[in-house]
């Protein structure tokens, strides 16, 4: 009798567990192009978070745009793909509000929960977003512009590699504000979108501007791959002795240049933390009803330069920075 009771209890427990797993979080995480090194770190955060989600019986699907040539429509396409897959939640940055906000509003109407990361926190209420994990773009830009000006820059070129992307335009506006407040001027260089994956073409465009205007003594790029192109441009223009280089975001190459002294700094928004937290907290909200009292959750900015480069390199070695 006791054995039958025990067996019945075990069966009931197993049935409840299966039911719980059947209703566990099924979420999509939407991200930028796999050709963009920044999103290698974002994917590392998602992959690690997926282990947590899967441990609770859930599922994570990672969706990326192919490139940035047709950015807004491609993002809408990914949102629609997620909706068609009947996901319970979407974690997503908002880079092109005019295109993305209406699509996410439709998703929210269908009961899909929206968690935001990386960009567009100001649109959270419009899309019924739960929370935002990321850096405030303008604040980060102000910090970068101020840093370069305080370290001697008088005229900073801000390179916008995807014109029209709100987060990049906002970063550059912040650079301008921070620089001007500390006595430096800023010129903006918007590049054609088709150069985004073309390092050689990007380097040529930046070099041409440096040769055209010899008063430029600093360059700030808005992503680490563009910083690689800018470093090449500075070298080819023969102005490495007078033009400082800074960038948003980090990579092994960026940190290597900071370590050897050929790059001044990088503005780190900690993308691993953004995607890991957005993914796990979206699943926790679906599974357990958990919400955070802190809203938004800021993961940056943090300036990485010669004073803290070794700690940053340790994180790179583990794939998280």
C-alpha positions as CSV (number, residue, x, y, z in Angstrom):
1,X,0.0,0.0,0.0
2,X,2.8,2.3,0.9
3,X,4.6,1.5,-2.3
4,X,1.4,2.3,-4.3
5,X,1.0,5.6,-2.5
6,X,4.7,6.4,-3.2
7,X,4.4,5.5,-6.8
8,X,1.3,7.6,-7.2
9,X,3.0,10.6,-5.5
10,X,6.0,10.2,-7.9
11,X,3.7,10.0,-10.9
12,X,1.9,13.2,-9.8
13,X,5.2,15.0,-9.3
14,X,6.4,14.0,-12.7
15,X,3.1,15.0,-14.3
16,X,3.3,18.4,-12.6
17,X,6.9,18.8,-13.7
18,X,6.0,18.0,-17.3
19,X,3.1,20.5,-17.2
20,X,5.4,23.2,-15.8
21,X,7.9,22.5,-18.6
22,X,5.2,22.5,-21.2
23,X,4.3,26.1,-20.1
24,X,7.9,27.2,-19.7
25,X,9.3,30.3,-21.5
26,X,9.6,30.1,-25.2
27,X,11.4,33.3,-26.2
28,X,13.2,34.9,-29.2
29,X,16.2,37.2,-28.8
30,X,16.6,39.6,-31.8
31,X,20.1,41.0,-32.5
32,X,22.3,42.7,-35.0
33,X,24.4,41.1,-37.8
34,X,26.6,38.2,-37.1
35,X,29.2,40.0,-39.2
36,X,29.4,42.6,-36.5
37,X,31.9,41.5,-33.8
38,X,29.9,43.3,-31.1
39,X,27.2,40.6,-31.5
40,X,29.6,37.8,-30.8
41,X,29.6,39.0,-27.2
42,X,25.9,39.5,-27.2
43,X,25.5,35.9,-28.5
44,X,27.8,34.7,-25.7
45,X,25.4,36.3,-23.2
46,X,22.4,34.7,-24.9
47,X,24.0,31.3,-25.1
48,X,24.9,31.3,-21.4
49,X,21.4,32.6,-20.5
50,X,19.8,29.9,-22.6
51,X,21.3,27.3,-20.3
52,X,19.4,28.8,-17.4
53,X,16.2,29.0,-19.5
54,X,16.5,25.4,-20.7
55,X,17.1,24.2,-17.1
56,X,13.6,25.4,-16.4
57,X,12.2,23.7,-19.5
58,X,12.2,26.7,-21.7
59,X,13.6,27.6,-25.1
60,X,15.6,30.5,-26.6
61,X,15.7,31.3,-30.4
62,X,18.4,33.7,-31.5
63,X,17.5,35.8,-34.6
64,X,19.8,38.2,-36.4
65,X,19.6,40.5,-39.4
66,X,21.9,39.5,-42.3
67,X,23.5,43.0,-42.5
68,X,22.5,46.6,-42.1
69,X,21.6,47.5,-45.7
70,X,17.9,47.1,-45.1
71,X,17.9,47.5,-41.4
72,X,14.4,48.6,-40.4
73,X,12.5,46.3,-42.7
74,X,14.8,43.4,-41.7
75,X,14.1,44.0,-38.0
76,X,10.4,44.0,-38.6
77,X,10.8,40.8,-40.5
78,X,12.4,39.2,-37.5
79,X,9.7,40.4,-35.2
80,X,7.1,38.9,-37.5
81,X,9.1,35.7,-37.6
82,X,9.1,35.5,-33.8
83,X,5.3,36.2,-33.7
84,X,4.7,33.4,-36.3
85,X,6.7,31.0,-34.1
86,X,4.2,31.7,-31.2
87,X,6.9,32.8,-28.8
88,X,5.8,34.1,-25.4
89,X,8.5,36.8,-25.2
90,X,10.8,38.8,-27.4
91,X,14.1,40.4,-26.2
92,X,15.1,43.2,-28.6
93,X,16.9,46.5,-29.0
94,X,15.0,49.3,-30.7
95,X,17.4,50.8,-33.3
96,X,14.8,52.0,-35.9
97,X,11.7,53.1,-33.9
98,X,9.6,54.1,-36.9
99,X,9.8,50.6,-38.2
100,X,10.0,48.6,-35.0
101,X,7.6,50.2,-32.6
102,X,4.4,49.4,-34.6
103,X,5.6,45.8,-35.1
104,X,6.3,45.4,-31.4
105,X,3.0,47.0,-30.5
106,X,1.3,44.3,-32.6
107,X,3.3,41.7,-30.8
108,X,2.3,43.1,-27.4
109,X,-1.4,43.0,-28.5
110,X,-1.0,39.3,-29.0
111,X,0.2,38.9,-25.4
112,X,3.9,38.6,-26.2
113,X,6.0,40.1,-23.5
114,X,8.7,42.5,-24.6
115,X,12.1,42.9,-22.9
116,X,14.5,45.6,-24.2
117,X,18.3,45.7,-24.2
118,X,21.1,47.6,-25.8
119,X,19.2,50.5,-27.4
120,X,15.9,52.3,-27.4
121,X,15.0,52.3,-23.7
122,X,13.1,55.6,-24.2
123,X,10.6,53.6,-26.3
124,X,9.9,51.0,-23.6
125,X,6.4,52.3,-22.6
126,X,5.3,52.6,-26.2
127,X,5.9,48.8,-26.7
128,X,4.7,47.8,-23.2
129,X,8.3,46.7,-22.4
130,X,9.0,45.1,-19.1
131,X,12.5,46.6,-18.5
132,X,15.6,47.9,-20.3
133,X,19.1,46.5,-19.9
134,X,21.8,48.7,-21.5
135,X,23.6,51.9,-21.6
136,X,22.1,55.3,-22.1
137,X,23.5,56.3,-25.4
138,X,23.7,60.0,-24.9
139,X,25.3,59.7,-21.5
140,X,27.9,57.3,-22.9
141,X,28.6,59.7,-25.8
142,X,29.0,62.6,-23.4
143,X,31.5,60.6,-21.4
144,X,33.5,59.8,-24.5
145,X,33.6,63.3,-25.8
146,X,34.6,64.7,-22.5
147,X,37.3,62.1,-22.1
148,X,38.9,62.9,-25.4
149,X,38.7,66.7,-24.8
150,X,40.2,66.4,-21.4
151,X,43.0,64.4,-22.9
152,X,43.9,67.1,-25.3
153,X,41.6,66.7,-28.4
154,X,40.5,70.0,-30.0
155,X,38.6,68.7,-33.0
156,X,37.0,65.3,-32.9
157,X,35.6,63.4,-35.9
158,X,32.6,61.2,-35.0
159,X,32.1,58.4,-37.5
160,X,28.5,57.3,-38.0
161,X,28.7,53.9,-39.8
162,X,24.9,53.3,-40.1
163,X,23.3,56.7,-40.7
164,X,19.7,56.8,-39.5
165,X,20.3,54.3,-36.7
166,X,18.9,56.3,-33.7
167,X,21.3,54.8,-31.2
168,X,24.3,55.8,-33.2
169,X,23.0,59.3,-33.9
170,X,22.3,59.7,-30.2
171,X,25.8,58.5,-29.3
172,X,27.3,61.1,-31.7
173,X,25.2,63.9,-30.3
174,X,26.4,62.9,-26.8
175,X,30.0,63.0,-28.0
176,X,29.4,66.5,-29.4
177,X,27.9,67.7,-26.1
178,X,30.6,66.2,-23.9
179,X,33.4,67.6,-26.2
180,X,31.9,71.1,-26.4
181,X,31.5,71.3,-22.6
182,X,35.3,70.7,-22.4
183,X,36.4,73.1,-25.1
184,X,36.6,70.8,-28.2
185,X,34.7,70.8,-31.5
186,X,33.1,67.8,-33.2
187,X,32.5,67.1,-36.9
188,X,30.3,64.2,-37.9
189,X,31.1,61.8,-40.7
190,X,28.1,59.7,-41.8
191,X,29.2,56.8,-44.0
192,X,27.1,55.1,-46.7
193,X,25.3,52.0,-45.2
194,X,26.9,49.7,-47.8
195,X,30.3,50.4,-46.3
196,X,29.4,48.8,-43.0
197,X,30.8,45.4,-43.7
198,X,33.6,46.9,-46.0
199,X,36.6,47.6,-43.7
200,X,38.8,48.7,-46.6
201,X,36.1,51.1,-47.9
202,X,35.4,52.5,-44.5
203,X,39.2,53.1,-43.9
204,X,39.4,54.9,-47.2
205,X,36.5,57.2,-46.4
206,X,38.0,58.1,-43.0
207,X,41.5,58.6,-44.4
208,X,40.1,60.9,-47.1
209,X,38.5,63.1,-44.4
210,X,41.6,63.1,-42.3
211,X,43.7,64.3,-45.2
212,X,41.1,66.9,-46.2
213,X,41.0,68.4,-42.7
214,X,44.4,68.3,-40.9
215,X,42.9,70.1,-37.9
216,X,41.1,66.9,-36.8
217,X,43.2,65.5,-33.9
218,X,40.8,62.7,-32.6
219,X,38.5,60.1,-34.1
220,X,35.6,58.4,-32.2
221,X,33.9,55.5,-33.8
222,X,30.6,54.1,-32.7
223,X,31.5,50.4,-32.9
224,X,34.6,48.3,-32.6
225,X,34.8,47.0,-36.2
226,X,34.8,50.7,-37.4
227,X,37.6,51.4,-34.9
228,X,39.7,48.8,-36.7
229,X,39.1,50.7,-40.0
230,X,39.8,54.0,-38.4
231,X,43.1,52.7,-36.9
232,X,44.1,51.7,-40.5
233,X,43.0,55.1,-41.8
234,X,45.1,56.9,-39.2
235,X,48.1,54.8,-40.1
236,X,47.7,55.2,-43.8
237,X,47.2,58.9,-43.5
238,X,50.4,59.2,-41.6
239,X,48.8,61.0,-38.7
240,X,49.3,58.5,-35.9
241,X,51.5,60.9,-33.9
242,X,48.7,63.5,-33.6
243,X,45.3,61.8,-34.0
244,X,43.9,60.0,-31.0
245,X,41.5,57.2,-31.5
246,X,38.5,56.2,-29.3
247,X,35.5,54.0,-29.8
248,X,32.3,52.7,-28.4
249,X,32.5,49.0,-27.6
250,X,35.4,46.6,-27.4
251,X,37.1,43.8,-29.2
252,X,40.4,42.0,-28.9
253,X,41.9,44.3,-31.5
254,X,40.6,47.4,-29.7
255,X,42.0,46.3,-26.4
256,X,45.3,45.3,-28.0
257,X,45.7,48.9,-29.4
258,X,44.9,50.3,-25.9
259,X,47.5,48.0,-24.4
260,X,50.2,49.0,-26.9
261,X,49.3,52.7,-26.7
262,X,48.0,53.2,-30.3
263,X,44.4,53.8,-29.1
264,X,43.3,56.1,-26.3
265,X,40.2,54.4,-25.0
266,X,37.0,52.4,-25.5
267,X,33.5,53.0,-24.1
268,X,32.3,49.7,-22.8
269,X,28.5,49.1,-22.4
270,X,29.0,45.5,-21.3
271,X,27.0,43.7,-24.0
272,X,27.3,40.3,-22.4
273,X,25.5,41.7,-19.3
274,X,22.8,43.2,-21.5
275,X,21.9,40.1,-23.4
276,X,22.3,37.7,-20.5
277,X,20.2,39.8,-18.1
278,X,17.5,40.6,-20.8
279,X,17.2,36.9,-21.7
280,X,17.1,35.4,-18.2
281,X,14.9,38.1,-16.8
282,X,12.4,37.8,-19.6
283,X,12.2,34.1,-19.0
284,X,11.9,34.6,-15.2
285,X,9.0,37.0,-15.8
286,X,7.2,34.5,-18.0
287,X,8.0,31.5,-15.7
288,X,7.8,33.1,-12.3
289,X,6.3,36.6,-12.6
290,X,9.6,38.1,-11.5
291,X,10.2,41.8,-12.1
292,X,13.1,44.0,-11.0
293,X,12.6,47.2,-8.9
294,X,15.5,48.8,-10.8
295,X,14.2,50.2,-14.1
296,X,16.2,50.7,-16.3
297,X,19.2,48.6,-15.5
298,X,22.3,50.4,-16.7
299,X,25.3,48.3,-17.8
300,X,27.5,51.3,-18.8
301,X,29.2,53.4,-19.8
302,X,32.6,52.5,-18.5
303,X,35.8,53.9,-19.9
304,X,38.6,51.4,-20.6
305,X,42.0,52.9,-21.1
306,X,45.6,52.3,-20.0
307,X,44.7,52.4,-16.4
308,X,42.4,49.4,-16.4
309,X,43.2,47.5,-19.6
310,X,44.5,44.4,-17.9
311,X,41.2,43.7,-16.1
312,X,39.3,44.1,-19.4
313,X,41.7,41.8,-21.2
314,X,40.9,39.1,-18.6
315,X,37.2,39.3,-19.5
316,X,38.1,39.1,-23.2
317,X,39.9,35.9,-22.6
318,X,36.7,34.4,-21.3
319,X,34.6,35.7,-24.3
320,X,32.5,38.0,-22.2
321,X,34.1,41.4,-23.1
